[in-house]
Structure formats: C-alpha cells, structure tokens
Amino acid sequence: MNARPPTFGFRTGRIEAPEADTLPLADRVAAKILRRQAGAAPARIFVTCGAQSLTYAEADRRADKAANVLQRVGIAKGTRVAICLRNCLQYFDLWFGLSRLGAIQIPINTEYKSPQIAHVLKRAPVAAVVVDPEYLDQVLKALEGTAVPPILFVVGASSAIRPVAGRAALRIADYDLEFERASDEPPAGADEVSGADAGVVMNTSGTTGPSKGVVLSHAQQYILGRMIAADMDLRDSDVYYNFFPLFHNTSQAMITIPVLLKGARMVLTERFSASQFWPDVRKHDCTAFYYIGEILRILVKSSVVDDATGTQLRVGWGIGASAADMSEFKRRYGTQMRTGYGSTEANVPVYLPHDSTQLTSCGRVAPGFSLRIANPNGESVKSGEVGEILVRADEPCALMQGYDGDASATLAAWQDLWLHTGDAGRMDEQGNLYFMGRLKDSIRVRGENVSAAEVEQVIGEIQGVLEVAAIAVPCELGGDDLKIVVVLAEGAQVAHQDFIDYAQNLLPRFAVPRYVEIVASLPKTPTNKVQKHVLRASPFTTSTWDRQAQPLRRGNV
C-alpha cells in the first residue's frame, strides 16, 4: 500500500553533471512527474495542509479535474491563467492542471493591490484568473478598462460571485462547483507538453522596485528541484515543512519539485510563524525545511534547545543566512545546513560543499554551470575583486527564457551571451563565491564602496539585534551616507552609540554607519525579504539618530 516511489535518473547526496540525469527533456514537467509517482506509489501522502491530506493518486486525479475545468473554457497550450490564492490544496490542482495542459501559470502575489495586479496582467493577455474571494475586489479594480476581460473563477465562496455594475461582459464562475462537476479523465493534449515549454511567469520579489516577470520553462523548475533534492540528500521518508507562498518559485521549484521527485511528503502552512515553527515540526515529524537569512536569524534569536525537544529536523536549505547563524542553528539543533547562491533568473548555480570550512562563502560552481565576475565593461576581474556575477549553463533550459513583455530588459540581461545577474560578488583563488549584495544596493561613502551585506552581518552579531538593514541615504556633501535600520529582540535594549562602537572594531572607517534608526519591524515581501526601496524612500525620520550630531568622543568620527 505504501509502495516506494520511482527514481528519476539522478542520485541524491551530491550534485552530479547534467548528463547523469537520464530523464528526457520532454518529461521534465511537474504534472508528468506527479503522474509517474501516482502510478508507482498511489497511496503515499503527498501533502498535508491543515486538517486535509492528499495522496499522490488524489493529487493526480485532482490535477486532471482542474485541467478539464479550464479546458472547457478554452484554456490550452500557451494560454495564460493567473492564480491569486493563498496557500491551499487548490493551488496544487491548478498548477499541475495548467502544467498538464501546457498553459502558462501567472502567479499573483496575494499582498498585491490593484496597481500591482494590473502591472502583472497587462504584460500579455490572460484568459482566466482564479482568485480567492478576499482578493476579488482588487482583481476587479485591476481589470477596469480591459477590453476583453478574462473569465474569473472564485474559489471557496459562492457568495462572492455577483454581477458587477457596468461590466456585463465580465464572467464570474464558481470554481468549486465547476471542479466538482468536472471529469477526472486525463485531458486531451497532455502528452504534447515538453519541459522546454514556458510553464510559469514568476514575479521577482520587488525588493529594489517594481517586480519583473521572469519566464521559466518547466525544465528550469525541474533542474532546480533536482539539484536541491540532491544537495539535501532528500529521501522518500522525508517530511518537508513549507511555509513559503506557492506563488513564489521557492515554494514551487525548491520545495515542491524536490518532494515530487523523491515521493516525499510536504506539510504546507500559510505563512512563517516563529512561535509555531517547532510545534509544527514536532506535530508532523518534519525532517527538512527551507530558510532565508531573515527567518533563520529570527529562529536563532527567538528559540532555545528545549523548544526542539522531540523533533527530528535533519536538514535545512536556504540562502542569505550568516555563517554565524547557520553554525549556531546546526550546533543547537543538530540540523545539517545547506546553502548556495542563485536567483529566479539564474537558477542556483553555486552550492556550498558539505565539508567546506569557508562558511562565509556561497560555495562553488555546480556541474553544468559556468560563472565569472566581471567589471562594468564585461571584463573578468582578478580573484578577490568585486564585480557583477555572470552565469551560463550547459544544460538546456536551465536559465530563464527572458523577462515577460520586456525585450529590452531581456537583451540587457543577456549581454555577450552571459546572464547578468545584477548581483555583486567576488571569487577567491579556490573558486569560492562570496555574495556582496545587489549592485543596486551598493553604497559609496567618500569614494569607497560599502557592502551592505557585510555591514548587516557585523551589526547582526550584536546581542539583542533581531534584524538589520543597511541602506544608502543622501549626504549633504553629495554621494551617500550609511544608515542602519534595526529591529531589536523583545525586551532588548541597545543604545545607538553601542552600534557605532561595535562597528568601529570590525569594519573599516568608511563602513561605520552614520545614522541609526530602531524600528518595530522592517517592510518585507510575503517571502520575508526586506524591501529596501521602501526604507530608502524615507531616509530620515524623527527617530533617525545621527552620530555626527552627538558630542565628539574617541572613535566617533
């Protein structure tokens, strides 16, 4: 009854060269992988969400039903369908159903308001929008003025379906009712979908400004999932704890695809909660999780060894955490911590070797990828010098197809046939990559380049600091000054000058912050990435402390 799932032509425990993967490009599609697992191990639990669980067979059948709902209204290969849902089982139905049809998924961030939704939907015609009632009004506002509006499917509340004044042409349907009526027979044309086809348009996080749509093939998500599964040594017995939103590639390619490939189980929650993390891990016997730097910092600062009593969390994978936080989490809870470097556009081409002692680095380039550090003219820089991270891939479909509806941005990103990531980094003589932050996040103080990431790492080491963001603010003499925006742990008390004193011992003089502001929270995206453009929009507030306005003291320069 609990049969073992099949393998997919690659081994876990290490990242191998692309040619070691025997799965044909045509089959590197999420819905096809689900079908294969459903046939081999139908009774295995695929996902648990709240009080509901789905087996692989049930998830596969529901994907067919969702595909048939959409196919009845004309959705076909290449058609775009937007999804504006919180984490729920229906999201999987729709993702896999669209994948089965070869239609293109357009995830919508549930934090978006009508202007941002309109920005996403205007890039190319969308035939349908599947929406939670909570977000229906924002979607309707976003569609105002649309000549040929898409059909709207409302999930979970038939009472939300109503005529819209002045919009007689707008069709609103009850998704749940249509789903119940739909056939669970495989839809026509499912075999025509290939891994090389565009599968999803993922929106960038919008940490530096308006989001861009990144067109990803089915195979790009598969390749990323394959490498994450291998690096984590994921097993069919693992239970992957997922609190990331399904509209984000982290949740799809870096969590769900690895689970699918290994026939493992996922526990899906709506969002991250520090207070619920260990109780959830204990309740569901979770063995794996994904983190980002901000989340790991919160867990390290807000939990103790006793919180993890009775748990068996064996491995975590993530990006952006400090070496100190990774080491402390591993020491405290016995969890193996994996990391690397990547982006929505560039996949994850770099992984930290499991035996590496260079924990401040992201790791080394994985087989199948090439990477170099370049100056603004595209010339490679010397070892140790900072420049832009450029990426290439040997494996077909490993990188993005382009930016949706933005040919100029796509051409700019692919200068000289290298993907220009917009990230700053340096590489040592041993080939270890060090991430130095976004190029747009660069800070230049008195002619010197300051790494926001390095400043944040140092300030984050101060006892009582929960989170920190370093940003450039205008200097009255021209150029930039450095400001840190700090969130303190509950009950912690750190004086403004304490930050300066600590920084002066560990940072060069030009990298010591001039301004300090202590806040209750930082503005973030739904995936917990700090929105620095929001902080930069209000560089000085009544709470901003200026060290140059304080009485002169030793070291206060």
C-alpha positions in Angstrom: 0.0 0.0 0.0 2.9 2.4 0.9 5.0 1.5 -2.2 8.3 3.1 -2.7 8.3 5.9 -5.3 10.4 5.7 -8.5 13.7 7.4 -9.1 14.2 9.9 -11.9 17.7 9.2 -13.3 19.7 11.1 -10.7 21.2 10.4 -7.3 20.9 12.4 -4.1 23.7 13.2 -1.7 25.8 15.1 -4.3 25.2 17.3 -7.3 26.3 15.5 -10.5 26.9 16.6 -14.0 23.7 17.2 -16.1 24.4 14.2 -18.3 24.0 11.9 -15.3 20.3 12.7 -15.4 18.6 10.3 -17.8 15.1 11.8 -17.7 14.3 13.2 -21.2 13.7 16.9 -21.6 10.2 16.2 -22.8 9.3 14.6 -19.4 10.8 17.4 -17.2 7.3 18.7 -16.4 5.7 18.8 -12.9 2.4 17.2 -14.0 4.3 14.3 -15.6 6.4 13.7 -12.5 3.2 13.7 -10.4 1.6 11.2 -12.8 4.6 8.9 -12.5 4.5 9.0 -8.7 0.8 8.4 -8.6 1.2 5.3 -10.7 4.1 3.9 -8.7 3.0 4.8 -5.1 -0.6 6.0 -5.2 -1.3 5.7 -1.5 1.7 7.7 -0.3 0.8 11.1 1.2 2.0 14.0 -1.0 0.8 17.0 1.0 -0.8 17.9 4.3 -2.5 21.3 4.6 -4.3 21.9 7.9 -6.6 19.0 8.5 -6.5 17.8 4.9 -4.1 15.5 3.2 -3.7 14.3 -0.4 -2.1 11.1 -1.6 -0.2 11.2 -4.8 -3.1 9.5 -6.6 -5.6 12.0 -5.3 -3.4 14.9 -6.3 -3.0 13.5 -9.8 -6.8 13.0 -10.1 -7.5 16.5 -8.9 -5.0 17.9 -11.4 -7.0 16.2 -14.2 -10.2 17.7 -12.9 -8.7 21.2 -12.7 -7.3 20.8 -16.2 -10.8 19.8 -17.5 -12.4 22.8 -15.8 -10.0 25.1 -17.6 -10.0 23.3 -20.9 -13.8 23.7 -21.1 -13.5 27.5 -21.2 -10.8 27.4 -23.9 -7.6 27.1 -21.9 -5.0 25.3 -24.0 -1.2 25.1 -24.5 0.3 28.6 -24.3 -2.8 30.2 -22.8 -2.2 32.3 -19.7 -4.0 31.8 -16.4 -3.4 33.9 -13.4 -3.7 32.5 -9.8 -4.3 34.8 -6.8 -4.7 32.3 -3.9 -3.3 31.9 -0.5 -1.6 28.5 0.3 -4.2 25.9 -0.2 -4.7 22.5 -1.9 -6.5 24.1 -4.9 -3.3 25.8 -5.8 -1.6 22.5 -6.4 -4.7 21.4 -8.5 -4.3 24.4 -10.7 -0.6 24.4 -11.0 -0.5 20.7 -12.1 -3.6 21.1 -14.2 -2.1 24.0 -16.1 1.1 22.1 -16.4 -0.8 19.2 -17.8 -2.4 21.4 -20.5 0.7 23.3 -21.3 -0.9 26.5 -20.2 1.2 29.2 -18.6 0.8 29.9 -14.9 0.8 33.6 -13.8 1.1 33.6 -10.0 -0.1 36.8 -8.3 1.4 37.9 -5.0 -1.5 38.0 -2.6 -0.1 41.1 -1.0 -0.5 43.0 -4.3 -3.1 45.7 -4.6 -4.9 46.6 -7.9 -2.0 48.7 -9.4 0.5 45.8 -8.9 -2.0 43.2 -10.2 -2.7 45.3 -13.3 1.1 45.5 -13.8 1.2 41.7 -13.9 -1.8 41.2 -16.1 -1.0 43.8 -18.7 2.1 42.1 -20.0 0.2 39.7 -22.2 -3.5 38.6 -22.5 -4.7 36.5 -19.6 -7.6 34.1 -20.4 -8.7 33.4 -16.8 -8.0 34.5 -13.3 -8.6 32.1 -10.4 -9.0 34.1 -7.2 -9.7 33.9 -3.5 -12.8 36.0 -2.5 -10.6 38.0 -0.3 -8.7 39.4 -3.3 -11.6 39.6 -5.7 -12.2 43.4 -5.3 -8.5 44.1 -6.0 -8.6 42.0 -9.1 -11.7 43.6 -10.4 -10.1 47.1 -9.9 -7.1 45.9 -11.8 -9.2 44.7 -14.7 -11.0 48.1 -15.1 -10.7 49.3 -18.7 -9.7 45.9 -20.0 -11.2 45.5 -23.5 -11.6 41.7 -23.3 -11.7 40.7 -19.6 -10.7 37.2 -18.6 -13.1 34.8 -17.0 -12.9 34.9 -13.2 -13.1 31.7 -11.2 -13.8 32.3 -7.5 -12.5 29.7 -5.1 -14.1 28.9 -1.7 -17.1 31.2 -1.5 -20.1 31.2 -3.9 -21.5 34.2 -2.1 -18.7 36.3 -3.6 -20.0 35.7 -7.1 -22.2 38.6 -8.1 -22.9 40.8 -11.1 -20.5 43.7 -11.5 -22.2 47.0 -12.2 -21.3 48.2 -15.7 -19.4 45.1 -16.5 -21.9 42.9 -18.3 -19.2 41.2 -20.3 -17.4 40.0 -17.2 -17.8 36.4 -16.5 -17.5 35.2 -12.9 -17.8 31.5 -12.1 -17.9 29.3 -9.0 -14.6 27.3 -9.3 -15.6 24.8 -6.6 -18.8 24.0 -8.4 -17.1 23.6 -11.8 -14.4 21.5 -10.2 -17.0 19.2 -8.6 -18.7 18.7 -12.0 -15.5 18.2 -14.0 -14.4 14.8 -15.3 -11.3 13.3 -13.7 -10.2 11.7 -17.0 -6.9 12.9 -18.4 -7.4 15.9 -20.6 -6.6 15.8 -24.3 -3.1 17.0 -25.4 -1.3 16.3 -22.1 1.4 14.4 -23.9 2.3 17.3 -26.1 3.7 19.4 -23.2 7.5 19.4 -23.0 10.0 20.6 -20.4 11.3 23.1 -22.9 7.9 24.9 -22.9 7.3 28.0 -20.8 5.5 26.9 -17.7 5.3 29.9 -15.4 5.9 33.7 -15.2 7.4 34.3 -11.7 7.4 37.8 -10.4 10.7 39.0 -8.9 10.4 39.9 -5.2 10.3 43.6 -5.7 13.0 44.4 -3.1 14.5 47.1 -5.2 11.5 48.4 -7.1 8.5 47.2 -9.2 8.6 43.4 -10.0 9.6 42.0 -13.3 8.1 38.8 -14.8 10.6 36.0 -15.2 9.6 33.4 -17.8 10.6 30.0 -16.7 10.3 26.7 -18.5 9.0 23.5 -16.9 12.6 22.1 -17.1 14.1 25.1 -15.4 12.0 24.4 -12.3 12.8 20.7 -12.6 16.5 21.2 -12.8 16.5 23.5 -9.8 14.4 20.9 -7.9 16.7 18.1 -8.9 19.8 19.9 -7.6 18.1 20.9 -4.3 17.0 17.4 -3.7 20.5 16.1 -4.4 22.2 18.6 -2.2 19.8 18.0 0.7 20.1 14.2 0.2 16.3 14.2 0.2 14.7 10.8 0.8 11.2 9.4 0.3 10.9 9.2 4.1 11.4 12.9 4.5 8.7 15.4 5.5 9.4 18.9 4.1 8.0 21.8 6.1 6.8 24.6 3.8 5.7 28.0 5.0 6.6 29.8 1.7 3.8 31.1 -0.6 3.0 28.9 -3.6 3.1 32.0 -5.8 6.9 32.0 -5.3 9.5 29.9 -7.0 11.0 28.9 -3.7 7.8 27.1 -2.8 7.3 25.5 -6.3 10.8 24.7 -7.6 12.9 24.4 -4.4 10.4 22.6 -2.2 7.5 21.0 -4.1 9.6 19.7 -7.0 12.1 18.0 -4.7 9.3 16.5 -2.8 7.7 15.2 -6.0 10.9 13.8 -7.3 11.6 11.8 -4.2 8.0 10.8 -3.4 8.3 12.5 -0.1 5.7 14.4 1.9 5.1 18.1 2.3 3.5 20.0 5.2 2.1 23.2 3.9 1.2 26.2 6.1 0.0 29.7 5.2 3.0 31.6 6.4 6.1 31.5 8.7 5.4 31.8 12.4 8.3 31.8 14.8 6.0 30.6 17.6 4.6 27.8 15.5 7.8 26.6 13.9 8.9 24.0 16.4 5.3 22.9 17.4 4.6 22.3 13.7 7.9 20.5 13.1 7.1 18.3 16.1 3.5 17.6 15.3 4.2 16.5 11.7 7.6 14.8 12.3 9.2 17.3 9.8 12.7 16.5 8.8 13.5 19.2 6.2 12.8 22.9 5.8 13.8 25.9 3.7 15.1 29.1 5.2 16.2 32.6 4.2 18.6 34.7 6.3 15.9 36.7 8.0 14.0 33.7 9.1 17.0 31.8 10.4 18.0 34.9 12.3 14.6 35.0 14.0 14.7 31.3 14.8 18.2 31.6 16.3 17.3 34.7 18.3 13.8 33.6 19.5 14.1 29.8 20.3 16.2 27.6 22.6 17.2 24.0 22.6 14.2 22.9 24.7 11.9 24.2 22.0 13.1 21.4 19.7 12.6 18.6 22.1 11.1 15.6 20.4 11.8 16.8 16.9 13.9 15.3 14.1 14.7 18.2 11.8 17.7 16.8 10.0 18.4 19.2 7.1 17.7 22.8 6.1 18.5 24.5 2.7 18.4 28.2 2.2 20.1 31.4 1.0 21.2 34.6 2.7 21.9 33.5 6.2 25.1 34.5 8.1 27.8 31.9 8.8 27.3 32.5 12.5 23.5 31.8 12.3 24.0 28.7 10.2 26.7 27.3 12.6 24.6 28.1 15.7 21.5 26.5 14.3 23.4 23.4 13.5 25.2 23.3 16.9 22.0 23.9 18.8 19.6 21.6 16.9 21.8 19.1 15.1 20.4 20.2 11.7 22.6 19.9 8.7 22.6 23.3 7.0 23.0 23.6 3.2 23.3 26.8 1.2 24.3 28.3 -2.2 23.7 31.2 -4.5 21.0 31.8 -7.1 18.1 33.8 -8.3 14.8 33.3 -10.1 16.5 34.1 -13.4 19.8 32.2 -12.9 18.6 29.0 -11.1 21.0 28.0 -8.3 24.4 27.6 -10.0 26.5 27.6 -6.8 26.4 25.2 -3.8 28.5 25.1 -0.6 30.4 21.8 -0.4 29.3 19.9 2.7 32.9 19.7 4.0 33.7 23.3 3.3 35.3 25.4 6.0 34.6 28.7 4.1 31.2 29.2 5.7 31.0 32.9 4.7 31.1 31.9 1.1 28.1 30.7 -1.0 30.2 27.8 -2.3 31.5 26.7 -5.7 30.0 26.4 -9.1 27.9 23.3 -9.7 28.5 21.0 -12.7 26.6 22.2 -15.7 27.2 25.9 -15.0 29.8 28.5 -15.7 30.3 31.6 -13.6 32.6 34.6 -13.7 33.0 38.0 -12.0 33.0 41.0 -14.4 33.5 44.7 -14.3 31.0 47.1 -15.9 32.7 46.6 -19.3 32.1 42.8 -19.1 35.8 42.0 -18.5 36.7 39.4 -15.9 38.2 40.8 -12.7 41.0 39.3 -10.7 40.5 36.9 -7.8 39.3 38.7 -4.8 38.0 41.7 -6.7 34.3 42.6 -6.6 32.2 42.7 -9.7 29.0 41.6 -11.2 28.2 37.8 -11.1 27.6 36.5 -14.6 26.2 33.0 -15.3 25.9 30.5 -18.2 24.5 27.0 -18.3 25.5 23.9 -20.4 22.1 22.1 -19.8 19.2 23.2 -22.0 16.5 25.3 -20.3 18.5 25.7 -17.0 18.2 29.5 -17.0 15.3 31.9 -17.6 13.7 32.3 -21.0 13.6 36.1 -20.5 11.6 38.9 -18.9 8.0 38.9 -19.7 6.9 41.6 -22.2 10.3 43.4 -21.7 12.6 42.6 -24.7 15.0 45.4 -23.8 15.5 44.1 -20.2 16.0 40.6 -21.6 18.6 41.8 -24.1 20.4 43.8 -21.3 20.4 40.7 -19.0 21.9 38.5 -21.8 24.8 40.8 -22.8 27.6 38.8 -24.5 25.6 35.6 -24.1 26.1 35.7 -20.3 23.3 36.2 -17.9 24.0 39.4 -16.0 22.5 38.8 -12.5 22.7 42.3 -11.1 24.4 40.8 -8.1 27.8 41.8 -6.8 30.3 39.2 -5.8 33.9 38.1 -5.6 35.7 34.8 -6.0 38.8 33.6 -4.3 41.6 31.6 -5.8 40.0 28.3 -4.7 36.8 29.1 -6.6 34.6 30.0 -3.6 32.0 32.7 -4.4 31.2 35.5 -1.9 27.9 37.3 -2.4 28.3 41.1 -1.8 24.7 42.2 -2.3 22.7 43.7 -5.2 24.5 46.1 -7.4 21.6 48.5 -7.0 22.1 48.1 -3.3 25.6 49.4 -3.5 26.6 52.2 -1.2 29.5 54.6 -1.9 30.8 56.6 1.0 33.5 59.2 0.4 34.7 57.4 -2.7 34.7 53.9 -1.1 32.3 51.1 -1.9 30.5 49.7 1.1 28.9 46.2 1.1 25.5 46.4 2.8 25.7 42.6 3.3 28.9 42.9 5.3 27.6 45.8 7.4 24.4 43.8 8.2 26.4 40.7 9.1 28.5 42.7 11.6 25.6 44.6 13.2 23.5 41.4 13.3 26.1 39.9 15.7 25.3 42.4 18.4 23.4 40.8 21.3 19.7 41.9 21.2 19.6 42.6 17.4 16.9 40.6 15.7 17.1 42.1 12.2 19.1 44.9 10.4 19.0 46.6 7.0 21.8 48.8 5.8 20.9 51.4 3.2 22.4 54.4 1.4 20.9 57.8 2.4 21.8 61.2 0.9 24.9 63.0 2.2 24.7 66.8 2.5 28.1 66.9 0.8 26.9 64.8 -2.1 27.2 61.0 -2.5 26.0 58.6 0.1 26.0 58.2 3.9 25.3 54.9 5.6 22.2 54.2 7.7 21.3 51.1 9.5 17.6 50.3 10.4 17.4 47.9 13.3 14.8 45.7 14.9 15.6 44.6 18.4 14.5 41.4 20.1 11.7 41.6 22.6 13.0 43.2 25.8 16.4 44.0 24.4 18.0 47.4 25.0 20.9 48.6 22.8 22.0 52.2 22.8 22.5 53.9 19.4 26.2 54.5 20.2 26.7 50.8 21.0 26.1 50.0 17.3 28.8 52.5 16.4 31.3 51.3 19.0 30.9 47.7 17.8 31.1 48.5 14.1 34.3 50.6 14.6 36.1 47.4 15.9 35.1 45.3 13.0 34.5 47.5 9.9 36.7 50.0 8.0 36.0 53.6 9.0 34.1 54.3 5.8 31.7 51.4 6.5 30.8 52.5 10.0 27.2 53.8 9.9 26.5 57.4 10.4 22.7 57.0 11.0 20.9 54.5 13.2 17.1 54.0 13.4 15.4 51.5 15.7 12.0 50.3 14.4 9.4 47.8 15.4 9.6 45.9 12.1 11.1 46.1 8.6 9.0 46.3 5.4 9.0 42.9 3.7 7.7 41.0 0.8 5.5 38.0 1.5 8.6 35.8 1.3 10.2 37.8 4.1 12.8 39.7 2.0 13.4 43.2 3.2 12.1 45.9 0.8 15.0 48.4 1.0 13.4 50.7 -1.6 10.7 51.4 0.9 13.3 52.3 3.5 15.2 54.5 1.1 12.0 56.4 0.2 12.0 57.8 3.8 15.7 58.2 4.6 15.3 60.4 7.6 12.5 60.3 10.2 12.1 61.8 13.6 13.6 58.6 15.0 16.8 58.7 13.0 19.9 59.1 15.1 22.9 60.9 13.7 26.3 60.1 15.3 27.8 63.2 13.8 25.3 65.3 15.8 26.5 63.7 19.1 29.2 65.0 21.4 32.7 64.1 20.0 34.2 61.1 21.7 37.1 58.8 21.0 36.4 56.8 17.8 33.3 58.8 16.9 34.4 60.1 13.5 
